Amino acid sequence: MRSLIDKLSKENDLTQNELEYLLNKMTEEERDYLIEKAYDVRKKYYGDTVFFRGLIEISNICKCDCFYCGIRKSNKKADRYRLSKEEILDSCHRGYFLGYRTFVFQGGEDSYFTDNILEEIIRELKTHYNDIAITLSLGERGAESFKRLYDAGADRYLLRHETVDEELYNKLHPGMSLENRKKCLESLKSIGYQVGSGFLIGLPGLKLTDYAKDLVYLKKLRPHMVGIGPFIPHEDTPLKAEKGGTAYDTITLLAIIRLLLPDVLLPATTALGTIDPKGREKGFKAGANVIMPNLSPMECRKKYALYNGKVFLGKESAEEKIKIENSVLEAGFQPILTKGDNVRWKRK
């Protein structure tokens, strides 16, 4: 097993069968060895830095009906909101004053946010600040839309593929297709974005070894960012009674992804911190190097509930930032608020 981990560390690749074997047969001691190797690779490419991104959840209105998501359109109990242009800009201005240089606009697939509206927001921010990066995580849009937003100044786009199991994907995403999801990711790469993909861990019906297929897909895609996190059931969704994913499996997969894609930007997600109070710190030691504190207006944070039990601090952003920075420092890492681009990316 150690020779397999060494091969992964040296060649940054394994076959699907080898990945399945690794996931299925690894002992606790061998997993520790895997995590050590992932940490070494992380240090080689990014040192001990943890990049901070300011997350702004711009809307919990969504036209999609994904079975696992708390803001799915069929959830009549969701307390819906949508930030105005002024609220989004204000959140960014406050974040900039606190030191943030990357802003992540995340939201449901809300048809209100047309290309024109998003272009206005992006251009205004990029005109005002010449040292920021803007990341979008707004679901599936057409290639023309992606291009317009890139030309307006957007730098990154996050779009998880969620699972490469086509049957499961179609079951969990009514009216959507894995094929179109992949086409969106290919369009984003060809346009020139820093592209992020990823998958959910613990979806009903999947075994740990099934994620070998997701890992092979990610290796082929070569995204600049990968976001993975545990599935956490939401009480107002069809999957409310299902068992969620584990921090243990998530951290194992973070380490494997770091070795497969050594220069990738790899967040330790809020979901990981939700199911394990020290989950994000463990994630950093397994290869993660990004964290996304929330800059959304305080009254909206509880409303953006993709799953139950989401961690958030009911304090001002400055206090929250200091607390998160201290937790990163205590774990032995250095918080960094620069743009933090992927080392192999340059804007076209």
VENNOR-V576497 format. One record per helix or strand of 3 or more residues. SS is the DSSP state (@ for helix, = for strand). FROM is the first residue (numbers start at 1). TO is the last residue. If there is no record, write none. Layout:
SS|FROM|TO  SS|FROM|TO
//
This chain:
@|2|11  @|16|25  @|28|46  =|49|52  =|54|59  @|85|98  =|102|107  @|115|128  =|133|137  @|143|152  =|156|158  @|166|172  @|178|191  =|194|197  =|199|201  @|208|221  @|247|260  =|265|267  @|270|275  @|279|285  @|298|301  @|317|330  =|334|336
//
